Every structure is written in C-alpha cells, then in structure tokens.
Amino acid sequence: MTALLESPAIRQQVHLMSIDEYHRAGLTGVLSDDVELLRGIVVTKMPKSPLHELVADQLMDILLARLPNDFKVRRAGPLTLRDSEPEPDISVVQGKRDDWAKAHPPTAQLVIEVAVTSKAVDHSKAEIYAEAGISEYWLVIPEERIVEVYCEPARDHYLSKRTLGEHDTLRSAGIAGLEFSIAEILP
C-alpha cells in the first residue's frame, strides 16, 4: 500500500477530507474509532502495545502530579488543527475542561507521542504540531530508551531538536517546574 501512495499519479487521485467532512463521517458511523486525520488523509492508528500503555500511563501519572492547575492533561484526545485532527497519546492544554464542550482544542502547550510501532508516523507529526504552534513535542521511543524533544515551532518545523537518554532529565521549556528523570517513565 505504501508504494501505491508513493506514486504521484495515485496521490493526485486520493480524496482529501476536510475537518468538517471528517467530523460528519465520524458522526454517521462511516469511520471507525481507530483512525485520525493527518493532512486531510484518514490514517489508521497503530495498535497500542503493553509497553506503549505502560509508558503512557507513567507519563500521565507524572504530569497529573506535577502540572500547575491551569493546565489539563488529555489522553488520546483530539486536537483540531488546520487540516488534521491527530489524537496524541498525551496533550497538555491550558484552560478549563468546559472550554472544549463544543470543539476540540486547536493547540496545546505540550504534545507527547509514545512510539513503539508508530515511529515513522509520529516523526511526521512533528511538522503538523509545529505548524499548529505547539510549543513542545516530545517523542518517547521506549525501545531505544530515548526522548526526542522538539521546541521552537516555525512555519512547518521545529527549530530545535534534542535527543535525551534514559539518564537525562526531561525539562519542559514552556511549563515552569515540569521536570523529571526519563528513567521514571521507562520500565
């Protein structure tokens, strides 16, 4: 299937879906729950392995305990962006829960993806998150025992990328006081 999409002639024939069309398709039951919209294309999400869930749970526990009250942590909650509606493993948004009663958040302060089987897709999401002005994107790759930290969003990329190992401390550039050892989230 990937080779098929690499053909420019085939790519020109792919029907792109708007955010509104995506929402309507979801409401009518045309779409399954295991998809997300990336750059106007409906993409099936990868199954979550036990390792993925363990690391995501560890991250949730740390964030819930250490975030200031004006931030909310969302687990696999959609973000409605320009031409995408990704469902990051974890997003940290500012505001009250009631702020999203009628629409998903249009941005986040921090987005975290845990990549066990989804590394290629999660790398490509960096461009989408940067374009949306998301201040920080952390890509946790537990099997390599690293976290890629993307900061300083520009038009369609991040100006800064650092790779930290399991003995390093992860510090948020935009959320005061949020820091912890990477070893705390790894088995």
Residue, then its C-alpha position, 0 to 999 in steps of 0.5 A: m500500500t505504501a508504494l501505491l501512495e508513493s506514486p504521484a499519479i495515485r496521490q493526485q487521485v486520493h480524496l482529501m477530507s476536510i475537518d468538517e467532512y471528517h467530523r460528519a463521517g465520524l458522526t454517521g458511523v462511516l469511520s471507525d474509532d481507530v483512525e485520525l486525520l493527518r493532512g486531510i488523509v484518514v490514517t489508521k492508528m497503530p495498535k497500542s502495545p503493553l509497553h506503549e500503555l505502560v509508558a503512557d500511563q507513567l507519563m500521565d501519572i507524572l504530569l497529573a502530579r506535577l502540572p500547575n492547575d491551569f493546565k489539563v492533561r488529555r489522553a488520546g484526545p483530539l486536537t483540531l488543527r488546520d487540516s488534521e485532527p491527530e489524537p496524541d497519546i498525551s496533550v497538555v492544554q491550558g484552560k478549563r475542561d468546559d472550554w472544549a464542550k463544543a470543539h476540540p482544542p486547536t493547540a496545546q502547550l505540550v504534545i507527547e507521542v509514545a512510539v513503539t510501532s508508530k515511529a515513522v508516523d509520529h516523526s511526521k507529526a512533528e511538522i503538523y504540531a509545529e505548524a499548529g504552534i505547539s510549543e513542545y513535542w516530545l517523542v518517547i521511543p521506549e525501545e531505544r530508551i530515548v526522548e526526542v524533544y522538539c521546541e521552537p515551532a516555525r512555519d512547518h518545523y521545529l527549530s530545535k531538536r534534542t535527543l535525551g537518554e534514559h539518564d537525562t532529565l526531561r525539562s519542559a521549556g514552556i511549563a515552569g517546574l515540569e521536570f523529571s528523570i526519563a528513567e521514571i517513565l521507562p520500565 
